[in-house]
Amino acid sequence: MKPLRILILSEQNNPDWISVPLVGYRHAEALARQHKVHLVTHVRNKPAHEKKREPFAEITYIDLGWIDTFYEWMFEKIFNSDFGSQALTAVRVPFYIIFEWLAWRQLQDLVQRQNYDCVLRLTPVAPVLPSPWARWTRSANVPFVIGPINGGLPFPAGYEQAQKQKEWISNLRKLYRLMPYARSTYREARAIIAGSSQTCSEFSAYQDKVFFLPENGITPNMIQQRRVLVDTSRPLQLLFAGRLVPFKACDLAIKGSAQLLLSGRAHLTIVGDGSEREALEELVRKLGLTACVTFTGMLSHPVTLQHFAKADVLVFPSIREFGGGVVFEALATGAVPMVSDYGGPGDIVHEGIGFKIPLNNETAAVEFIQKTLDELDKDRARLLELSRNGQAFAREALTWDGKAGLTSQILYWVLGQGEKPRLQPSR
């Protein structure tokens, strides 16, 4: 197929960061290897981009001036630099609309002259952040595509972690439909790419143009040959990686692995930091696990991947996870993932590559983790099989280049140049 001319809107797009900015960068970079891509991003990302040898045909940086200064002050002073706050996501709406308005002012003439085949908004991923470009591009007859978007996952009942994490603004989430451009964003979009089965269901009214594509991906160099795992004489290496906040449920990982840890048959490494760290360290002391649990704090992405490469099992019982990038990294590096059967991780992990913890309640989750780890400790051959299957699955289905190829199929269909791809969630 002929390479496309794609204008990508990606306000969060940074190769040196983690989470959404890194996802935006990796996805845009992979698309740029297959098409002619003009990237539009925030000026804060410019230093990181300038250090890279990138395949983008062009990059436009948007500077909000004093508005950015005000946002940074608010982020630090009011939201305590908590980028995971749902209230912060809501507050970001006017800032993001200003970003897109400034981008439109700079690029309006090029769009109206149809210098691009289509416009793709990659980030932000939150569906509550609308895009006025969906309406603006319609008059220029340039198709607008949005996604992968991911969100709308309710907090599950029966978990103390959910009650500790849930913010009052969660009850007002549906009101985003009343915000400017909220309805036209999805009505005018020619395709909506959803990053989870939950988000697919939330946009079921547009099911004829909704496609499932996980928001995360991996680079091929993450997939390295694993050491032999069948040696039953050594302790299992367990890993938890993520922010130490209530909904990540690291406490369930500690409780579920406690029996094996106390027996000397395992060691748990906890990579990350957050508001729950002190309480988690106290839990470790209370259970007598100090000698067999290591807290590393926040680490750089390369160093974190070194821990993945050494781990046998990723114990990640997060009860409200949209993308679950750590699950992708576990599969790539050969660590067997154990995740809650919910959200993004539940969409990715399947029998043969890992385990899904039934989302019933805390007690049931702890019992499942304990039983499964005990079985894996006794059957290292199965652990090796799961590890190899996971790496094969990552190589075949989860690379950024593969994801860019599937995105391309959607774009070609939107432009009437290809068949409609069959991209629906498995559940």
N, C-alpha and C positions, 0 to 999 in steps of 0.2 A: 504494500500500500504506500501511496505517496506520503511523505512526512507532512505533518500539519503545521500551520502557523498558530501557535497557542499563546494567548495572553494569560498568564497565571497571576492571580491575586493571592498573596500569601503574606499577610502582615506579620505573622510569627514565622520566621524562616531563618534559622541560624545553625550552622554546622558545629559550633562550639558549645551549644547548650544541650539540654535533654528535653524529654517530653515533647509537647506539641511543636516547639520551634525546630527541633531536630527531625521530627516526622515530616514537617513541611519541607525542610531542606532536602531530605533524602528522596522524597517523592518527586519534587520538582526537578532535582538533579537527574533522576532516572528518566523522567519524561524528556528532558533536554537532550539526553543521549539518543533519543529516537525521533525527536521533532525539533522544529525551530521554535524555541521558547523565549518569550519576553517576560521576565519576572518583575513583578511589582511588590516591593516589600518596604518595611519601615527602615528609616535611616539608622536606627540603633544596630541593625545587622550588617551595616556596611564594612566595618573593620574586619569582621570574621569572613565575609565574602571575599574581600580583597586579598586575603592570605591564601585563598584556594585557586587552583587552576580549574575553572568551571566551564561546563559546556553550554552555558546560557548564551543565546544570541545577543541579548541586551538585558540590563537590569536598571530599573527606575526606583530610586529611593525617595520615600515620602517623609517629609519632616513637618511635624505638627507645631514646631516652635514652642511658644510658652504653654500651649495646651499639654504638651508632653511633660513639661516641668511640673505643672499642676498634678498631672496623673501620677508621676513618680513620687511626689510628696504624699499624695493620698494613699498610694499603695504601701508606702513605708509607715506612715504615721497612723493611718486609720485601720488598714488591713494587716499590719504587722508583717508585711512582705509574704503573706500567705497566698500564693498563686492558685491554690486549690479551693479558695473560698467561693461558694455559690453566689454570695452577695456581690463579690467583686465582679463575677461574670455579668451580673445584671447591670452594675454600674458602668461596665465597659461599653455598653451599647452606644451611647452618644459619641464616645471617643472613636469607636470603630467606624461609625457612619461618617464622621469627619474625615477619617483616613481615606475612605472610599470616595468621598466627595472631592478631596484634593487630588486623588489619583485620576478621577474622571476629568477634572479640569485640565490636567496635563496631557491626557491621552485621548480625549474625546474626538479630536479631529482624525486621529489614526483609526479609531474604531469605526467612525462614520464613513471613512473611506474604505472600510473593509480590508484593512491591512492584516487582519487576523481572521482565521477560519472560525475560531470559537474563543470564548472566555471561560476559564476554569478557576473557581475560587477553592483553593486548597485549605487554607486556614484563615480564621480560627475554625475549630471543629465543632464548637458548641452550636447547636441548631437554634438557640435563642438569640444569636447574634445575626440579625438580618443583613441582606445585601441590596442596596438600592440599584446596583449594577444590573440585576435581573430585569428591572423595568427599563433602565436607560438603554441597554443593549438591544431591546426588542425593536425600538424605532430604527436602529441601524441594521436590523435583520442579521445580527451576529448572535448565534446561539450561546446561551449562558448555562453552564453546568456547575453544580455545587457539590462538594464533598471530597473525601468521606467526612460526613458529619456523624457525631456520636453523642448521645445524651438521652435524658429522659428516663434513666434507670431508677426505679423507685427503691427506697431503702427497704430491705426485707424485715418482716416481723420476726420476733423471737430472738433478737440479738441486742445485747446491751450496747455493743459497739455502734449500732445504728442510732440509738437514742443519744449517745454521746456526740456523734458526728453531725446529726441532722440539724440544719439551720432553719430558722423560722421562715426564711424566704423560699424554702422548698415548697411550702404550701401555696405559694403564689406563682409557681412556675408557669402554669397555663396562661397567665396573663400576658406572656410575651407576645401572644397572637394579636394583642391590641397595640403593640408598638409600631412606629412608622416602618413601612416596607416589610413587615413580618409576613403578611399574607402574600404579597406580590413576589417575594423571594422564591417561594416554592411553587406558586401558581405559574409564574413566567419561566422558571427553570425548565430547560428541555430535558434534563436528566438530574436525578437526585441520587447521589452515591452515599449509602448508609454503611456505617462501620460496625454495626452489630444487629442481631436479630431484633432486639428491643427497638432500635431506631427504625428499622424496616417496618415494624408493626405500628409505630407512632405515625408514620407517613403512609399508612395503608390507603388513604383517600387518593393518593397519587401512585398506586401500585403499578400502573402500566409504565411508569418511567422511573421506578425505584430499583436500584441495583445494590447488591450486597458485596462489599469489598472491605476487609479489615483495614483499619487506619494505619496499623504498624507494618513494619517489614524488617528485613535483615540484609546486611551486605554479605556477599559470598565468602569474604575472608574471615567471617565469624565461624564458619564451619571448619573445624580442625579435627584431625584424627584424635580420638579419645584413647586414653590409656585403658588397659584391660581392667574390667570392673568385677571379675568373678572371684577375686581373692576374698574369702570370707574371714580371714584373720584380721583384717583391718577394720576400724570403725567406719560406719557410713558417714559421709560428709554431707550434712544438710545445710541448706541456704535459704534465708529469707532476704529479699531485696525490695526496698520500697520506702516511701515516707512512713515514719512512725507516727501515724495518726489513727484514730479509733477505727475507721472503716476498713483499713488495711488488715486488721485482725491479726497482728503479729502475736498477740497473746494466745490465740488459738494454736498457732504454730508451736509455741513454747510448751503449752500444756499437752498438746497431742504427741509431741516427741519426748516428753519428760521421762517416760518409763525407759525408753531406749537409751536416752542420755545418761540416766542414773546407772544403768547396767554397764556403762563404758563401751557400748556398741555403736555409739554415734557422737558426733560433735556438730553443734549448730552455730553457724556464722550469720549474724544479722547485719546487713549492710544498709545504712540509711540513718536518718535522724528526724526528729520532730517532737511534737508536744507530748507524746506518750513515752518518750525514752526513759524518763525517770521512773515511771510506773512499771515499765517492762523490766528495768534493771532490778527493781524491788521484787517483782514476781520471780525473777531468776534466783535471787537470794533466798526468798521464802521457800522455793522448791528445792533448794540445795544444789543448784545447777551451775554455780559460778565457775567451776573448773571446766565445764564442758559447753559453755556458751560464750561466744565472743561478739562484742559490739564493736564495729569498726568506725561508726559515724559515717558522714557523707564522704564518698570517694569519687574520683574522676571516672568517667565512663570506661576508659581503657583498663584501669585498675579493677573496676567492678567486674568487667568481663573476665579478668583473670580468676576471680572468685567463682564465677560461673563455670569456667573450664575445670576447676578443681572439685566442683560439687557433684554429688551423685543424684541428689533430689532437691528440687526447688519446692519448698513448702510455702504455698502462697494462698492462704484461705481468705483473701480479700472479699468482702461481702458486697462491694459496689464498685466494680471495675469496668470502665468503658473499653479501653483499648488493650491494656495489659501488655505493654511492651516487654516487661521482664519475662513473660511467658515465651515470646518469640525468641528472646536471647537465650533462654534455657534450652529450647528445642535446637537452636543453631549450635550451641556449644556442647550438647549432649547430656545436659542435666535433665532428669526426668521430672516433668512438672506435675504437681498435685495442687489443683485449684478448685475453687468453689464452682459449682455447676450453675453459673449465673453470669450475665454480662458478657463482655468480650472474651475472657478466658474460656468460658463455657462454650463459646462458639468455635473456638480453635482446637482445644484439646479433645481428643476422642480415644476410644479404646484402641490400644496398640501403640500409643505414644505417651500416655500418661494417665492420670486419675482425676476424676471429678468428684468433689466432696458434695454429697446431697445437701441442699439448702433447707434444712429442717429447723435446727436450733443449735446453740453453742455446744450442748452436751453431745449431741449426735455428731457434730463436726469433729470434736476432740476424739471421740471413740473411733471414727473412721480413720483419722490420721494415725492414731496409735496402732490400729489393726493393720493398716496398709504398710506402714513402716516396718512393723514386725515381720510381715510376710516378705518384704523386699530384702530385709537383713538376712533372712534364711534362704532366699532364692536369688543369688547374685547373677545367675545366668539370665533370669528374666529381666533383671535390671539392665544388663548389657543389651538384651534384645530391644527393650523399650528405648534405650538411648540411641541405638543405631537407627531404629525406625523413625524416631523424632528428627534426627539429623537428615535422613532421607526426605522426610516430609517437608522440612524447612527448605532444603535445596530445591525441591520440585515446586513448592507452592507459595513460599513466603518471602522470596527475594524481592528487593525493590524493583529490579528490572522486570520480573514477572508481573509485579503489581502494575507497573507502568504499561505493560502490554495489555493487561485487562482494562485499564483505564482508557487506553487507546481504542480498544474495541467499542467501548461505550461512546467515545467521541465520534468514531467513524459512523456508528449507527445514527447518532444525532444528526450528522451531516448527510445522511442518506447514502453513505458509501460502504455500508457493510450490514450484515445481518445482526439482529438483536441478540446480544450475548445473554446466556443463561447464567445469571449470577444472583442466586437466591440463597438465603441462609439455610443451613441443614436442619434447623428446628424452629 
